[in-house]
């Protein structure tokens, strides 16, 4: 990712065990939820960049999940959401 698209974000985040995590900035990216042209949703998502040890590549905020209409199933490692045509998508 080119550093020219990273914008300043100076507020620290609070980690899972209460520690402060310093941010490196943020980027707004157009993201596609779904896996083909017929059944998908696209929206711009703000990603706050941090440098820390974690087992996650990305954390998706509740606001984004609500905007897409996602229902998350952690045991199944899947997300379910309605497409713009009214069909249900499982990713």
N, C-alpha and C positions, 0 to 999 in steps of 0.2 A: 504494500500500500504506500503510495507516495506521501511523504510527510507534508506536502503542500496542502492536502485536503484535511489535515488534522487541525481542529480549532481548539482554542484555549478553554480549559475547564479546570478551575483552581480549587473547587470545593472537594474536600476529602470524602470518601465513602466510609461507612461503618461496616466492618467485616462480620462474618458469621459468629465470631466469639467476642465481638465488641471492640476489636482493634481498628485503628484508623488506617485506611488504605488510600495512598496518594494517587491521584489521577494523572494521566499523561495527556489528556485532551479528549475530544469526542469527534465522531464522524457521523454524518447522516447518510444512510445508504438505502437505495431502493431494494426491497427484499420481496421475493416471491415465495409464498406458502403454497405448496402443492407440487405435483410432479409432471404435469403436462399442460398443454395450452387450453384444453377444454375446462379443466377443473383446477382453478388456482385463484389466489388473491394476492394482490401486490399492494404494498404500502411502504412509505418511507419510515425507517426506524433509526432512532438515535442510539449509537453505541458509545458508551463511555469506556475509554481505554485505560486499563490499569496494568501494572506489572507486579504480579504476586504468584505464589505457588498455590495452585488449585487444581482439582480434578476436572473442572468444567472449562470448556472452550468459550462458552457464551452463556450468559444468563438473560433470559427474556423477561422483561417486566410485565406485571399484571396488566398494565395499561395497553401494551401491545397485544397481549393475548386476548383481552376484551375487545379491542378494535377489530381483530380478526374473527372473534367469536369462537375461540379455541376451547375445547375440553381436553385436558391432559390426563393421560393414564400412565403414571410412572411404572407400575408393574409390567405393562405391555410395551413400554418405551415407544408410545405412539401419541399423536395428537389428532383430534377429530374436529373438523370445522365445516360450516356450510359454504358452498361456492356461490358465486354471484348468480348462477342459474338455479340455485335452490337445491343442488345435490350435496350429499355429505361426502367429505373427503377425509380419508385416513392416511396419515403420513407417519 
